[in-house]
Amino acid sequence: MTTFSQAVAPSARPLTKLFTGAALTAGLLFASLAPAFASPKEEAINYVQQLADETISILSKDGQTPSEREAAFRELFTKNLDIPRVAGFALGQYARLPSPEEKKEYIQLIEEFIVKVYANRLSAYTDQTFHVNGAVEKGSKGKEVIVDSKIEFASGREPVPVDWWLLRQDEGFKVFDVKVLGIWMAQEQRDTFISVIRNNGGKFEPLLKHLRAQIGQAEKEIQQKLTGEAQPQPGETPSEEQDAATASE
């Protein structure tokens, strides 16, 4: 009499081999796809590191004119910053105040402000290295991540802590805010913008005027760097060449 185990044994052995082979194949497949299923924190760290590498590449490129460097930063910023969201956040309770025409100009000025002001500030960092320390998810949905990093300088200057507030979007992450030396930049601008509007009777045009002035000041500083690097700072003694130039005027 054939027992139940004897009846199924002949087909069970090859079936077992089949399952074993399938398991091995699946294991190899998932191993090869592991980077594609990285955690939000890992993806955020990789994103910030790549962004930092691109920034340093722009800063360290030899032979660039200021216009070329600014164009490179413009492309980098507009690609990686969520400018419309930052612009809306910076208005706080006045987000619905501007007319459609004012809102359009405001967003254009915000982009120009970010490019001019921050490209100008970053241009002072030419001897730095960048280190990502870690990341923390903000909330439970994995759509916001804070990445902790620092900038270190070859000159021995004190390292600068930098935190990145990232928002997940369909195509990956975008930067919503950056905290440098303990100050969130978008929050700082929000406080300033609200103050400008409030101190001008709740009118929006003074904020546009403020942004134009900030952009103009950044452009002036860039020109001073190009033409006035040899000029003495307050308290410094003019060089012989500068004394001669002054005497000939």
C-alpha positions in Angstrom: 0.0 0.0 0.0 1.4 3.3 -1.0 1.4 5.8 1.8 0.6 9.5 1.3 4.2 10.5 1.8 5.3 8.0 -0.8 2.7 9.3 -3.2 3.9 12.9 -3.1 7.6 12.3 -2.6 8.6 12.0 -6.3 7.2 15.4 -7.2 8.0 17.1 -3.9 11.8 16.9 -4.5 11.9 18.7 -7.8 9.4 21.2 -6.4 11.6 21.9 -3.5 14.5 22.5 -5.8 12.3 24.8 -7.8 11.4 26.9 -4.8 15.0 27.0 -3.7 16.2 28.2 -7.1 13.4 30.8 -7.2 14.4 32.1 -3.7 18.0 32.4 -4.7 17.0 34.3 -7.9 14.8 36.6 -6.0 17.5 37.3 -3.4 20.0 38.2 -6.1 17.4 40.4 -7.8 16.6 42.3 -4.7 20.3 42.6 -3.8 20.9 44.2 -7.2 18.0 46.6 -6.8 18.9 47.6 -3.2 20.0 51.2 -4.0 16.7 51.8 -5.7 14.9 51.0 -2.5 17.1 53.2 -0.2 15.4 54.8 2.8 14.3 58.4 2.5 17.2 59.4 4.8 19.8 57.6 2.6 18.3 59.2 -0.5 18.4 62.6 1.2 22.0 62.2 2.2 23.0 61.2 -1.3 21.1 64.2 -2.7 22.8 66.7 -0.4 26.2 65.3 -1.1 25.7 65.5 -4.8 24.4 69.1 -4.5 27.5 70.0 -2.4 29.8 68.4 -4.9 28.2 70.4 -7.7 28.6 73.6 -5.7 32.2 73.0 -4.9 32.8 72.2 -8.6 31.5 75.6 -9.6 33.5 77.4 -6.9 36.8 75.6 -7.8 36.5 75.9 -11.6 39.4 78.0 -12.9 39.0 80.7 -15.5 35.4 81.5 -14.9 34.1 85.1 -15.3 31.7 86.3 -12.6 28.8 86.1 -15.2 29.7 82.5 -16.0 29.8 81.6 -12.3 26.5 83.3 -11.7 24.9 81.5 -14.6 26.1 78.1 -13.2 24.7 79.0 -9.8 21.4 80.1 -11.3 21.0 76.7 -13.0 22.0 74.9 -9.8 19.6 76.9 -7.6 16.6 76.9 -9.9 16.9 73.1 -10.4 17.2 72.3 -6.7 15.3 74.9 -4.8 11.5 74.9 -4.5 11.4 78.6 -5.3 7.6 79.1 -5.5 7.1 77.4 -2.2 9.9 79.3 -0.5 8.4 82.6 -2.0 5.0 81.8 -0.6 6.3 80.8 2.8 8.3 84.0 3.1 5.1 86.1 2.9 3.5 84.4 5.9 0.0 85.8 6.5 0.5 88.2 3.5 0.7 85.3 1.0 -2.6 86.4 -0.7 -1.8 90.1 -0.6 -0.1 90.6 -4.0 -2.0 91.0 -7.2 -1.3 88.5 -10.0 1.1 91.0 -11.6 2.8 91.7 -8.3 3.1 88.0 -7.5 4.7 87.3 -10.9 7.3 90.0 -10.3 7.8 88.9 -6.7 8.7 85.3 -7.7 11.1 86.6 -10.4 12.7 88.9 -7.8 13.0 86.1 -5.3 14.8 83.9 -7.8 17.1 86.8 -8.7 17.6 87.6 -5.0 18.6 84.0 -4.2 21.0 83.8 -7.2 22.7 87.2 -6.7 22.9 87.2 -2.9 23.8 83.6 -2.2 26.1 83.2 -5.2 27.9 86.3 -3.9 28.2 84.8 -0.4 29.3 81.4 -1.6 32.0 82.9 -3.8 33.9 83.7 -0.6 34.3 79.9 0.2 37.1 78.6 -2.0 39.0 76.3 0.3 36.3 74.2 1.8 35.4 70.5 2.1 31.9 69.3 2.8 30.8 66.5 5.2 27.3 65.0 5.7 26.8 63.8 9.2 23.4 62.2 9.0 19.7 62.8 8.4 16.4 62.7 10.3 13.0 62.3 8.9 10.6 65.1 9.7 7.1 63.6 10.2 6.1 60.1 9.6 5.4 60.1 5.8 9.0 60.3 4.6 8.3 63.4 2.6 10.5 65.8 4.6 14.0 65.1 5.7 16.5 67.3 7.6 20.1 66.6 6.6 22.9 67.6 9.0 26.2 68.6 7.5 29.2 70.9 8.0 31.7 72.9 5.9 35.3 72.6 6.9 38.1 74.9 5.8 41.7 74.2 4.8 42.7 77.5 6.5 41.8 76.1 9.9 38.7 78.3 10.3 36.0 77.1 12.6 33.7 74.6 10.7 30.3 75.9 9.7 27.3 73.7 10.5 24.7 73.5 7.8 21.3 71.8 7.9 19.2 71.1 4.8 15.4 70.9 5.0 14.4 68.8 2.0 10.9 68.1 0.5 10.3 65.0 -1.5 8.7 65.6 -4.9 7.9 63.3 -7.8 11.3 63.6 -9.3 13.2 63.4 -6.0 14.0 66.0 -3.5 14.1 69.8 -3.5 15.5 72.2 -1.0 13.0 74.2 1.1 15.3 75.8 3.6 18.9 75.9 4.7 20.1 76.6 8.3 23.6 78.1 8.5 25.1 78.9 11.9 21.8 78.2 13.6 19.6 80.4 11.4 17.1 79.1 8.9 17.5 81.3 5.8 13.9 81.2 4.6 12.6 81.9 8.1 14.9 84.8 8.4 13.6 86.3 5.1 10.0 85.6 6.2 10.6 87.7 9.3 12.1 90.5 7.2 9.5 90.5 4.5 6.6 90.5 6.9 8.2 93.4 8.8 8.6 95.4 5.5 5.0 94.9 4.6 3.7 95.6 8.1 5.8 98.8 8.5 4.4 100.1 5.2 0.8 100.0 5.9 0.2 96.5 4.6 1.2 97.4 1.1 3.1 95.0 -1.2 5.0 97.3 -3.4 7.5 98.3 -0.7 8.6 94.6 -0.5 9.3 94.6 -4.2 11.3 97.8 -3.8 13.2 96.1 -0.9 14.0 93.1 -3.0 15.2 95.3 -5.9 17.5 97.2 -3.5 18.9 93.9 -2.1 19.6 92.7 -5.6 21.2 96.0 -6.5 23.4 95.8 -3.4 24.6 92.3 -4.2 25.5 93.4 -7.8 27.4 96.4 -6.3 29.4 94.0 -4.0 30.2 91.8 -6.9 31.6 94.8 -8.9 33.6 95.9 -5.8 35.2 92.5 -5.6 36.2 92.8 -9.3 37.6 96.3 -9.1 38.3 97.0 -5.5 40.1 93.9 -4.1 43.3 95.9 -3.8 41.7 98.7 -1.9 42.6 98.8 1.9 40.0 97.9 4.4 39.2 100.3 7.3 42.3 100.5 9.6 44.7 99.2 7.0 47.6 101.2 5.5 47.4 101.9 1.8 50.0 100.3 -0.4 52.7 102.3 -2.2 51.0 101.7 -5.5 47.7 103.1 -4.1 49.5 106.1 -2.6 51.0 106.8 -6.0 47.7 106.5 -7.7 46.1 108.9 -5.2 48.9 111.4 -5.7 48.6 111.4 -9.5 44.9 112.3 -9.4 
